[in-house]
Amino acid sequence: MDHFDRIRIFQKGWNFGQDGPGNRLLYHFQGCNLKCPWCSNPEGIMKRGTLMVNKTRLLDAVCPYGAVSNQALNRELCRHCHTKECLDKNRNEGIRYSSTTYSVDELFEEICRSRHLFYSGGGVTFTGGEPTLQFNALRKLLERIKAESINAAIETNGTSSRLPELFRYLDTLIIDLKHWSSQTHNKVLGAGNQIILENLEKASDARVRTWLRIPLIPGFNDSYKDIIHFVHIVRSLNHGGLFLEILPYHEYGIVKWEQSGMDYKMGSKKLAPEIVSKAEEIFKMNQIHVITNGRGLL
Amino acid sequence: MKWYQLYTKQQLDEKARLLFEEQRQLKRLDGWFLIKEIQMDAGKNFERLHPEIRSARILEQVVSHLPLHINRNSIFAGTQNDAFAKSYALINPNFHVETFEGYCDPLAVFDDVEPNEIFTRERIEKTRGSYSQSAFVQELKKVYAETGDETKEVVYFVEQVTGHIVADFRQMIKEGIKNTIRQINKKIRIQKDPEKIDTYSAMKIALGACVKLAGRYAELAHEQSMVAAGTQRDELQLMEETLRKVPDSGAETLFEAIQSFIILWQVMCLEQSPNPYAFSVGNVDRIFEEYRAKDGTDRRLTASLFKHFLSFFNVGDRSWAISQNLILSGKSAEGKDLTNLTTYAILDAFYETNYPQPILSVKLHRQTPQELYREMGKFFFTPGCLTPSLFNDDSVFKVLERAGVETSDLKNYAVAGCQEPLIMGKDNGNTTNSWLNLGKILELTLNNGCSALTGKKIGLGFSELGLPENDPVGILRNAEEAFYQQLDHFLKKMTNAANGCSQALSNLRTPFLSAAMGGIETGIDMRNVNRQGTKYNGSGCLIHGLSVVADSFIAIRDLLNKRFEDAEALLEGLKDDFKGKEDLRQFLLSAEKYGNNSEKADEMAKNIASRISQQVALQKNYLGNSFRPDWSSPSTHLLYGYWVGAMPNGRHAREMLNYGLDPLYGDSHSGLGFRILSIQKLSFEKMNGGYASHFGIDPKNFPEKTPEEKGIAFYEKVVRPLFFVERDKVNPFYLYVNVNTPEMLRKVLANPKKYAPGGVYIMRIHGTFVNFLDLSPAIQNDIILRLDLESKKL
């Protein structure tokens, strides 16, 4: 088995209608190439995974090298540790590694066995992190799922130039567009939006059912001007099967930033509810199909 | 005048409402004590009689002398109030987990009578004293004396099983007692066995008691009608007229059929007073549909009449632990759906009354009409409303067939009390005869046979189990097989004790009930321990602690694999509840757990459940029939947990065990989908005693607008994926749900006036409904905990 047959996952679970139609089995792929400061799954950013700490449970005894003291983890020491007793011999509830590696076979078997739970048009969704960073294994898995006629979706940041290779396997493409300006996109997130826009066009040409997601972030993309720019982009796509979903900014991930040993840099920003409703109104006025949590689909 | 000409829907509804309100106001229930006095007095006169004839004669005396009463809002005569004590039950509001001692004292019920001028202490003690000398009490005491610490620390528990039967009254209702007695006379004429002739004679006397009771009620109705005016006079006259006819003769209208049923039921309860829990009705819709059809009444009026039927099952303000089950719908052995108009009318009656008794269950199968799911939506999605427990006929049929039930009997399975499947009128399953505590057995296995809580030597020690005494690694390495050895040791003891309880109970024969349980065919009383009176017979064994033991074995394997040098620390930790060993406990806690679709842990649970089910089924009861493995724990996971020390899965001493087949609270954190996948791996075909499982459902997952749409969504999201997966397999076959949130229940407790203005907030707890506000804090907390947010994400 080569590394193309293995996938790092940092979370799996179920939801209904939120990440694709119906009841869905979700696999969160480890690793992301963007650095969104509002990310609600920061433990999924690092390519190989990250140590997550639950301070209230953290005991000094779990690390024989003294990396834990007074409910705090000295990550500098961890960086050079190869034995990782805290995850094995001294496994505990105070510290865990975010990712687990599965073979494609294992995931495929689990997906097939879950088939009866894919009700209301449900299926499996690969999300992240960024699933396309483990492209070859993802494609293998999608191929096999497609052969079984299981409904498949991916949720991606859209920055992979190889994304169109996956279109043939997808029932739903969920793709983020975080900023209309490639420059700002690049400055804040670490990559421009050029490939995303190209992928959106290709998805449109290939008539892939697409949910375009715009996370509405205060001070980043929530001005009237920003919304108008988004409207222009979406309208230019001329995509019959496109639905737009606004994801209002929230702070659900803030605890996980701390648990992952990273600083949450969003401060105390808040998104006014009227901005969300105004944005929705503008999109709708421009004949753009807006959905909320999967609801509103035709 | 016909009932449907006399009463309007509104009148029936209002009378039912007032009747229930009055029931809730009852402050004393002394009827059972009067019965006990009559039994003790009459018993002396009938001492020399054949045991069944003695019982029948005593019953005759009871119905002759018991004070009767007809409530002004009753449209039917009859009550269960005289069969039950006011509060004596395991799950009453004053119950404390810490007080359970694993002893079922038949005399404790006398503490329930609050002495006053009429029921003086002296009078109470006199009857208690007299009862204590009875053969039944003496033999039962002997059983408990022999089990000693084994039941006191609840390695297992045994009890005599009263109630817990689904009697078949259909023929008596249809053809009348008169005809049943005629049938018995025919049997007597050709019978040569003198014992059977005595049994038949006893049945005749007992059946005659029904007619006597109906006659007394008819007289009372007559007397009251003489001083009543207008409509009330007409109502009492209808009651009198009906009671002069049924149950002696066959019923022709729905009104007569229900009245007949009520008298029969009352006598059945009086025969087993006090506290015959969990008598159950069976498929009530099928029993009564033919009478409704003859009357031609519509769903609405029928529902209103059934409100009075439901009222009958309520006893004072005690809503807990009576567990009388009514089941609806289902299919025939040929697969035909048997839902009818009465099914829907009874559902309406349940919904509109929302009484704490009786308990509602619904049988489902692949061809169940969508309409039934639509109708059930309002139950699941109205806060504080009762919810039906659900049975999967497609699988139950397979389980019962494998257990030897004939095809023609399958459609007549019903549940006695909570969830144990029994064939109506043919099956004496002694469902709660024995109770097994797997957690305690593991504790004793790993602690040299000693209790970690009291230090007492209760089980087999290391040397007796063939474990290397001074080698902790060796002990843990062989722990799984040693556990089964220990289990086998206790299974034999439990079986003996359980059979001892049944033997003791056989002193109290039940000729009346036996006549409704196939006794007319066999000529044998159903409590006869030497000859089988019912077509099917077995004894139940409720098995506790599956996931705690499965997770413990996984954790032990992990420890041996990763840190075998801590084997001794683990054994010490189990003794001292992990004092100073939190790091070790965390290691154990973070092992894989059953309920998360983990291959290792689920496979372990599957193997344990399968092997123990087989071991239990190998035990034989007093008639040589198998014990029935029943993986359920009707709140006893709290009680038994209290007597279990720390476990290798990291669970602290005295914490609760898992409920039924469910993962331990908090251990299933990957959502409902994975929980379903885990439970579906178990071997349900071996669980012919039944099992329990509960889903706490977050109403937020059902955004549909109407209750009917939510009902359909409930089928799609919960029922179908759980029950109807693989056609050839035995899929899960039981589920109960509470669609609620912990926050809501906390609000109800904090402000009952706002959230339960009528003082009633119905929740399901195991197989029964309870008024949440009536429960003890420990049980309230258990319900809140088991709504478990992490395990119910859709």
Interface residues (C-beta under 8 A of the other chain):
Chain A: K12 G13 W14 N15 F16 N23 L25 R57 L59 A61 V62 D88 K89 N90 R91 N92 E93 G94 R96 E110 R113 S114 H116 L117 Y119 S120 R295
Chain B: K562 R563 E582 D583 Q586 F587 L589 S590 A591 N597 S670 G671 L672 G673 F674 I676 L677 N701 P703 E716 K717 R720 P721 V725 K793 L794
